[in-house]
Amino acid sequence: MLIYFGIGSNIGERDANLRNAIELLQERVGECIACSSIYRSAPQGFVSENEFANMVVLCETSHSLEDILTITQQIEREMGREKKSINGIYHDRIIDIDLLKAYDYLPFTSHLSSLTYESSTLILPHPRMHERDFVMIPFREVEQLYCTLKGRK
């Protein structure tokens, strides 16, 4: 399975926080096969003087979606994130890792099929990703990188 992650940080050494999160994803989720540039953005949904650094990362994994969610939440806690955003109440954070979109390989082919998934803890594709330029711009960059790696247009 291929899974896209949105990663953001607006506290501390933001770029280093992103790199650290990518290393931990690589160790615990699977091979990171494409990463976007770092994009800067103002906080959305709350007021803060701290600008965000954002990236999108594409990883290949054999973990289930729920296992990946558990892994990413553990990475966030280990990196110092103390609380999650709940019911649209956002705040500054050292790291935020969102599962954005997943694709599974179709049997006996090299083609990918977009996955939809919904549970009490996870909805894929991410329901608000298309509303956020800080997600969609790096997402499109990673899609293009992946297509280039695979020789597709």
C-alpha positions as CSV (number, residue, x, y, z in Angstrom):
1,M,0.0,0.0,0.0
2,L,1.1,3.6,-0.6
3,I,0.1,6.2,1.9
4,Y,0.5,10.0,1.8
5,F,1.2,11.9,5.0
6,G,0.9,15.6,5.7
7,I,3.4,16.7,8.2
8,G,3.5,20.1,9.9
9,S,5.4,21.9,12.7
10,N,5.2,25.4,14.1
11,I,7.2,25.1,17.3
12,G,11.0,24.8,17.8
13,E,13.3,23.8,15.0
14,R,10.5,23.3,12.5
15,D,12.6,21.9,9.6
16,A,14.4,19.6,11.9
17,N,11.1,18.4,13.4
18,L,9.9,17.5,9.9
19,R,13.1,15.6,9.1
20,N,12.9,13.7,12.4
21,A,9.3,12.7,11.7
22,I,10.3,11.5,8.3
23,E,13.1,9.4,9.7
24,L,10.7,7.8,12.2
25,L,8.1,7.1,9.5
26,Q,10.8,5.5,7.5
27,E,11.8,3.3,10.5
28,R,8.3,2.4,11.6
29,V,5.9,2.6,8.7
30,G,7.9,1.8,5.6
31,E,10.1,3.2,2.9
32,C,9.5,6.9,2.1
33,I,9.6,7.0,-1.7
34,A,8.9,10.7,-2.2
35,C,9.0,13.9,-0.2
36,S,7.8,17.4,-1.1
37,S,9.7,20.6,-0.5
38,I,9.0,22.4,2.7
39,Y,6.2,24.9,2.5
40,R,5.6,27.8,4.9
41,S,2.1,28.8,5.9
42,A,0.2,30.8,8.5
43,P,-1.8,28.8,11.0
44,Q,-5.3,28.0,9.9
45,G,-8.1,27.7,12.3
46,F,-6.4,29.4,15.2
47,V,-4.3,32.5,15.9
48,S,-0.5,32.1,16.5
49,E,2.6,34.1,15.7
50,N,4.3,30.9,14.8
51,E,4.4,30.1,11.1
52,F,4.1,26.4,10.0
53,A,6.6,24.3,8.0
54,N,4.6,21.7,6.0
55,M,5.5,18.8,3.8
56,V,3.9,15.8,2.2
57,V,5.6,12.4,2.3
58,L,4.7,9.2,0.4
59,C,5.5,5.9,2.0
60,E,5.1,2.3,0.9
61,T,3.9,0.0,3.8
62,S,2.5,-3.3,4.6
63,H,0.9,-2.0,7.8
64,S,-2.9,-1.6,8.2
65,L,-4.4,1.9,8.2
66,E,-5.3,1.6,11.9
67,D,-1.8,0.4,12.8
68,I,-0.3,3.4,10.8
69,L,-2.6,5.8,12.8
70,T,-1.3,4.3,16.1
71,I,2.3,4.5,14.9
72,T,1.9,8.2,13.8
73,Q,0.3,9.1,17.1
74,Q,3.1,7.5,19.0
75,I,5.7,9.4,17.0
76,E,3.9,12.6,17.7
77,R,3.9,11.9,21.5
78,E,7.6,10.8,21.4
79,M,8.5,14.1,19.6
80,G,6.7,16.1,22.3
81,R,3.2,16.7,21.2
82,E,1.1,16.8,24.3
83,K,-2.5,17.1,22.9
84,K,-4.4,16.5,19.7
85,S,-6.7,19.0,18.1
86,I,-10.3,18.1,19.0
87,N,-13.5,19.3,17.4
88,G,-11.8,21.9,15.3
89,I,-9.9,23.5,18.2
90,Y,-6.3,23.8,17.0
91,H,-3.1,25.0,18.8
92,D,0.6,25.3,18.3
93,R,2.4,21.9,17.9
94,I,5.9,20.6,17.6
95,I,4.7,18.0,15.1
96,D,1.4,17.0,13.4
97,I,1.2,13.9,11.2
98,D,-2.0,13.4,9.2
99,L,-2.8,10.4,7.0
100,L,-4.1,12.0,3.8
101,K,-4.7,9.4,1.2
102,A,-3.9,5.7,0.6
103,Y,-3.6,3.5,-2.5
104,D,-3.6,-0.2,-2.8
105,Y,-2.1,-2.3,-5.5
106,L,-4.6,-4.0,-7.7
107,P,-4.0,-7.8,-7.8
108,F,-1.8,-9.1,-10.7
109,T,-1.1,-5.5,-12.0
110,S,1.1,-2.6,-11.2
111,H,-2.0,-0.3,-11.1
112,L,-3.1,1.5,-8.0
113,S,-6.6,1.9,-6.6
114,S,-7.5,4.7,-4.2
115,L,-8.7,3.5,-0.9
116,T,-11.6,4.9,1.0
117,Y,-11.8,4.1,4.7
118,E,-13.9,5.3,7.6
119,S,-13.8,4.3,11.3
120,S,-14.4,6.2,14.5
121,T,-10.8,7.3,14.5
122,L,-9.8,7.7,10.8
123,I,-11.3,8.9,7.5
124,L,-9.5,8.5,4.2
125,P,-9.1,10.4,2.0
126,H,-8.6,13.1,4.6
127,P,-11.9,15.0,4.5
128,R,-10.4,18.5,4.6
129,M,-7.2,18.0,2.6
130,H,-8.7,19.7,-0.6
131,E,-9.5,22.9,1.4
132,R,-5.8,23.4,2.4
133,D,-3.2,24.8,0.1
134,F,-0.5,23.9,2.6
135,V,-1.5,20.3,2.0
136,M,-2.5,20.3,-1.7
137,I,0.5,22.1,-3.1
138,P,3.0,19.7,-1.6
139,F,0.7,16.8,-2.3
140,R,0.7,17.6,-6.0
141,E,4.5,17.9,-5.9
142,V,4.8,14.4,-4.4
143,E,2.3,13.0,-6.9
144,Q,4.4,14.4,-9.7
145,L,7.6,13.1,-8.2
146,Y,6.1,9.6,-7.9
147,C,4.8,9.6,-11.5
148,T,8.2,10.7,-12.6
149,L,9.8,7.9,-10.6
150,K,7.4,5.4,-12.2
151,G,7.8,6.8,-15.7
152,R,4.2,8.0,-15.9
153,K,2.6,11.3,-16.8
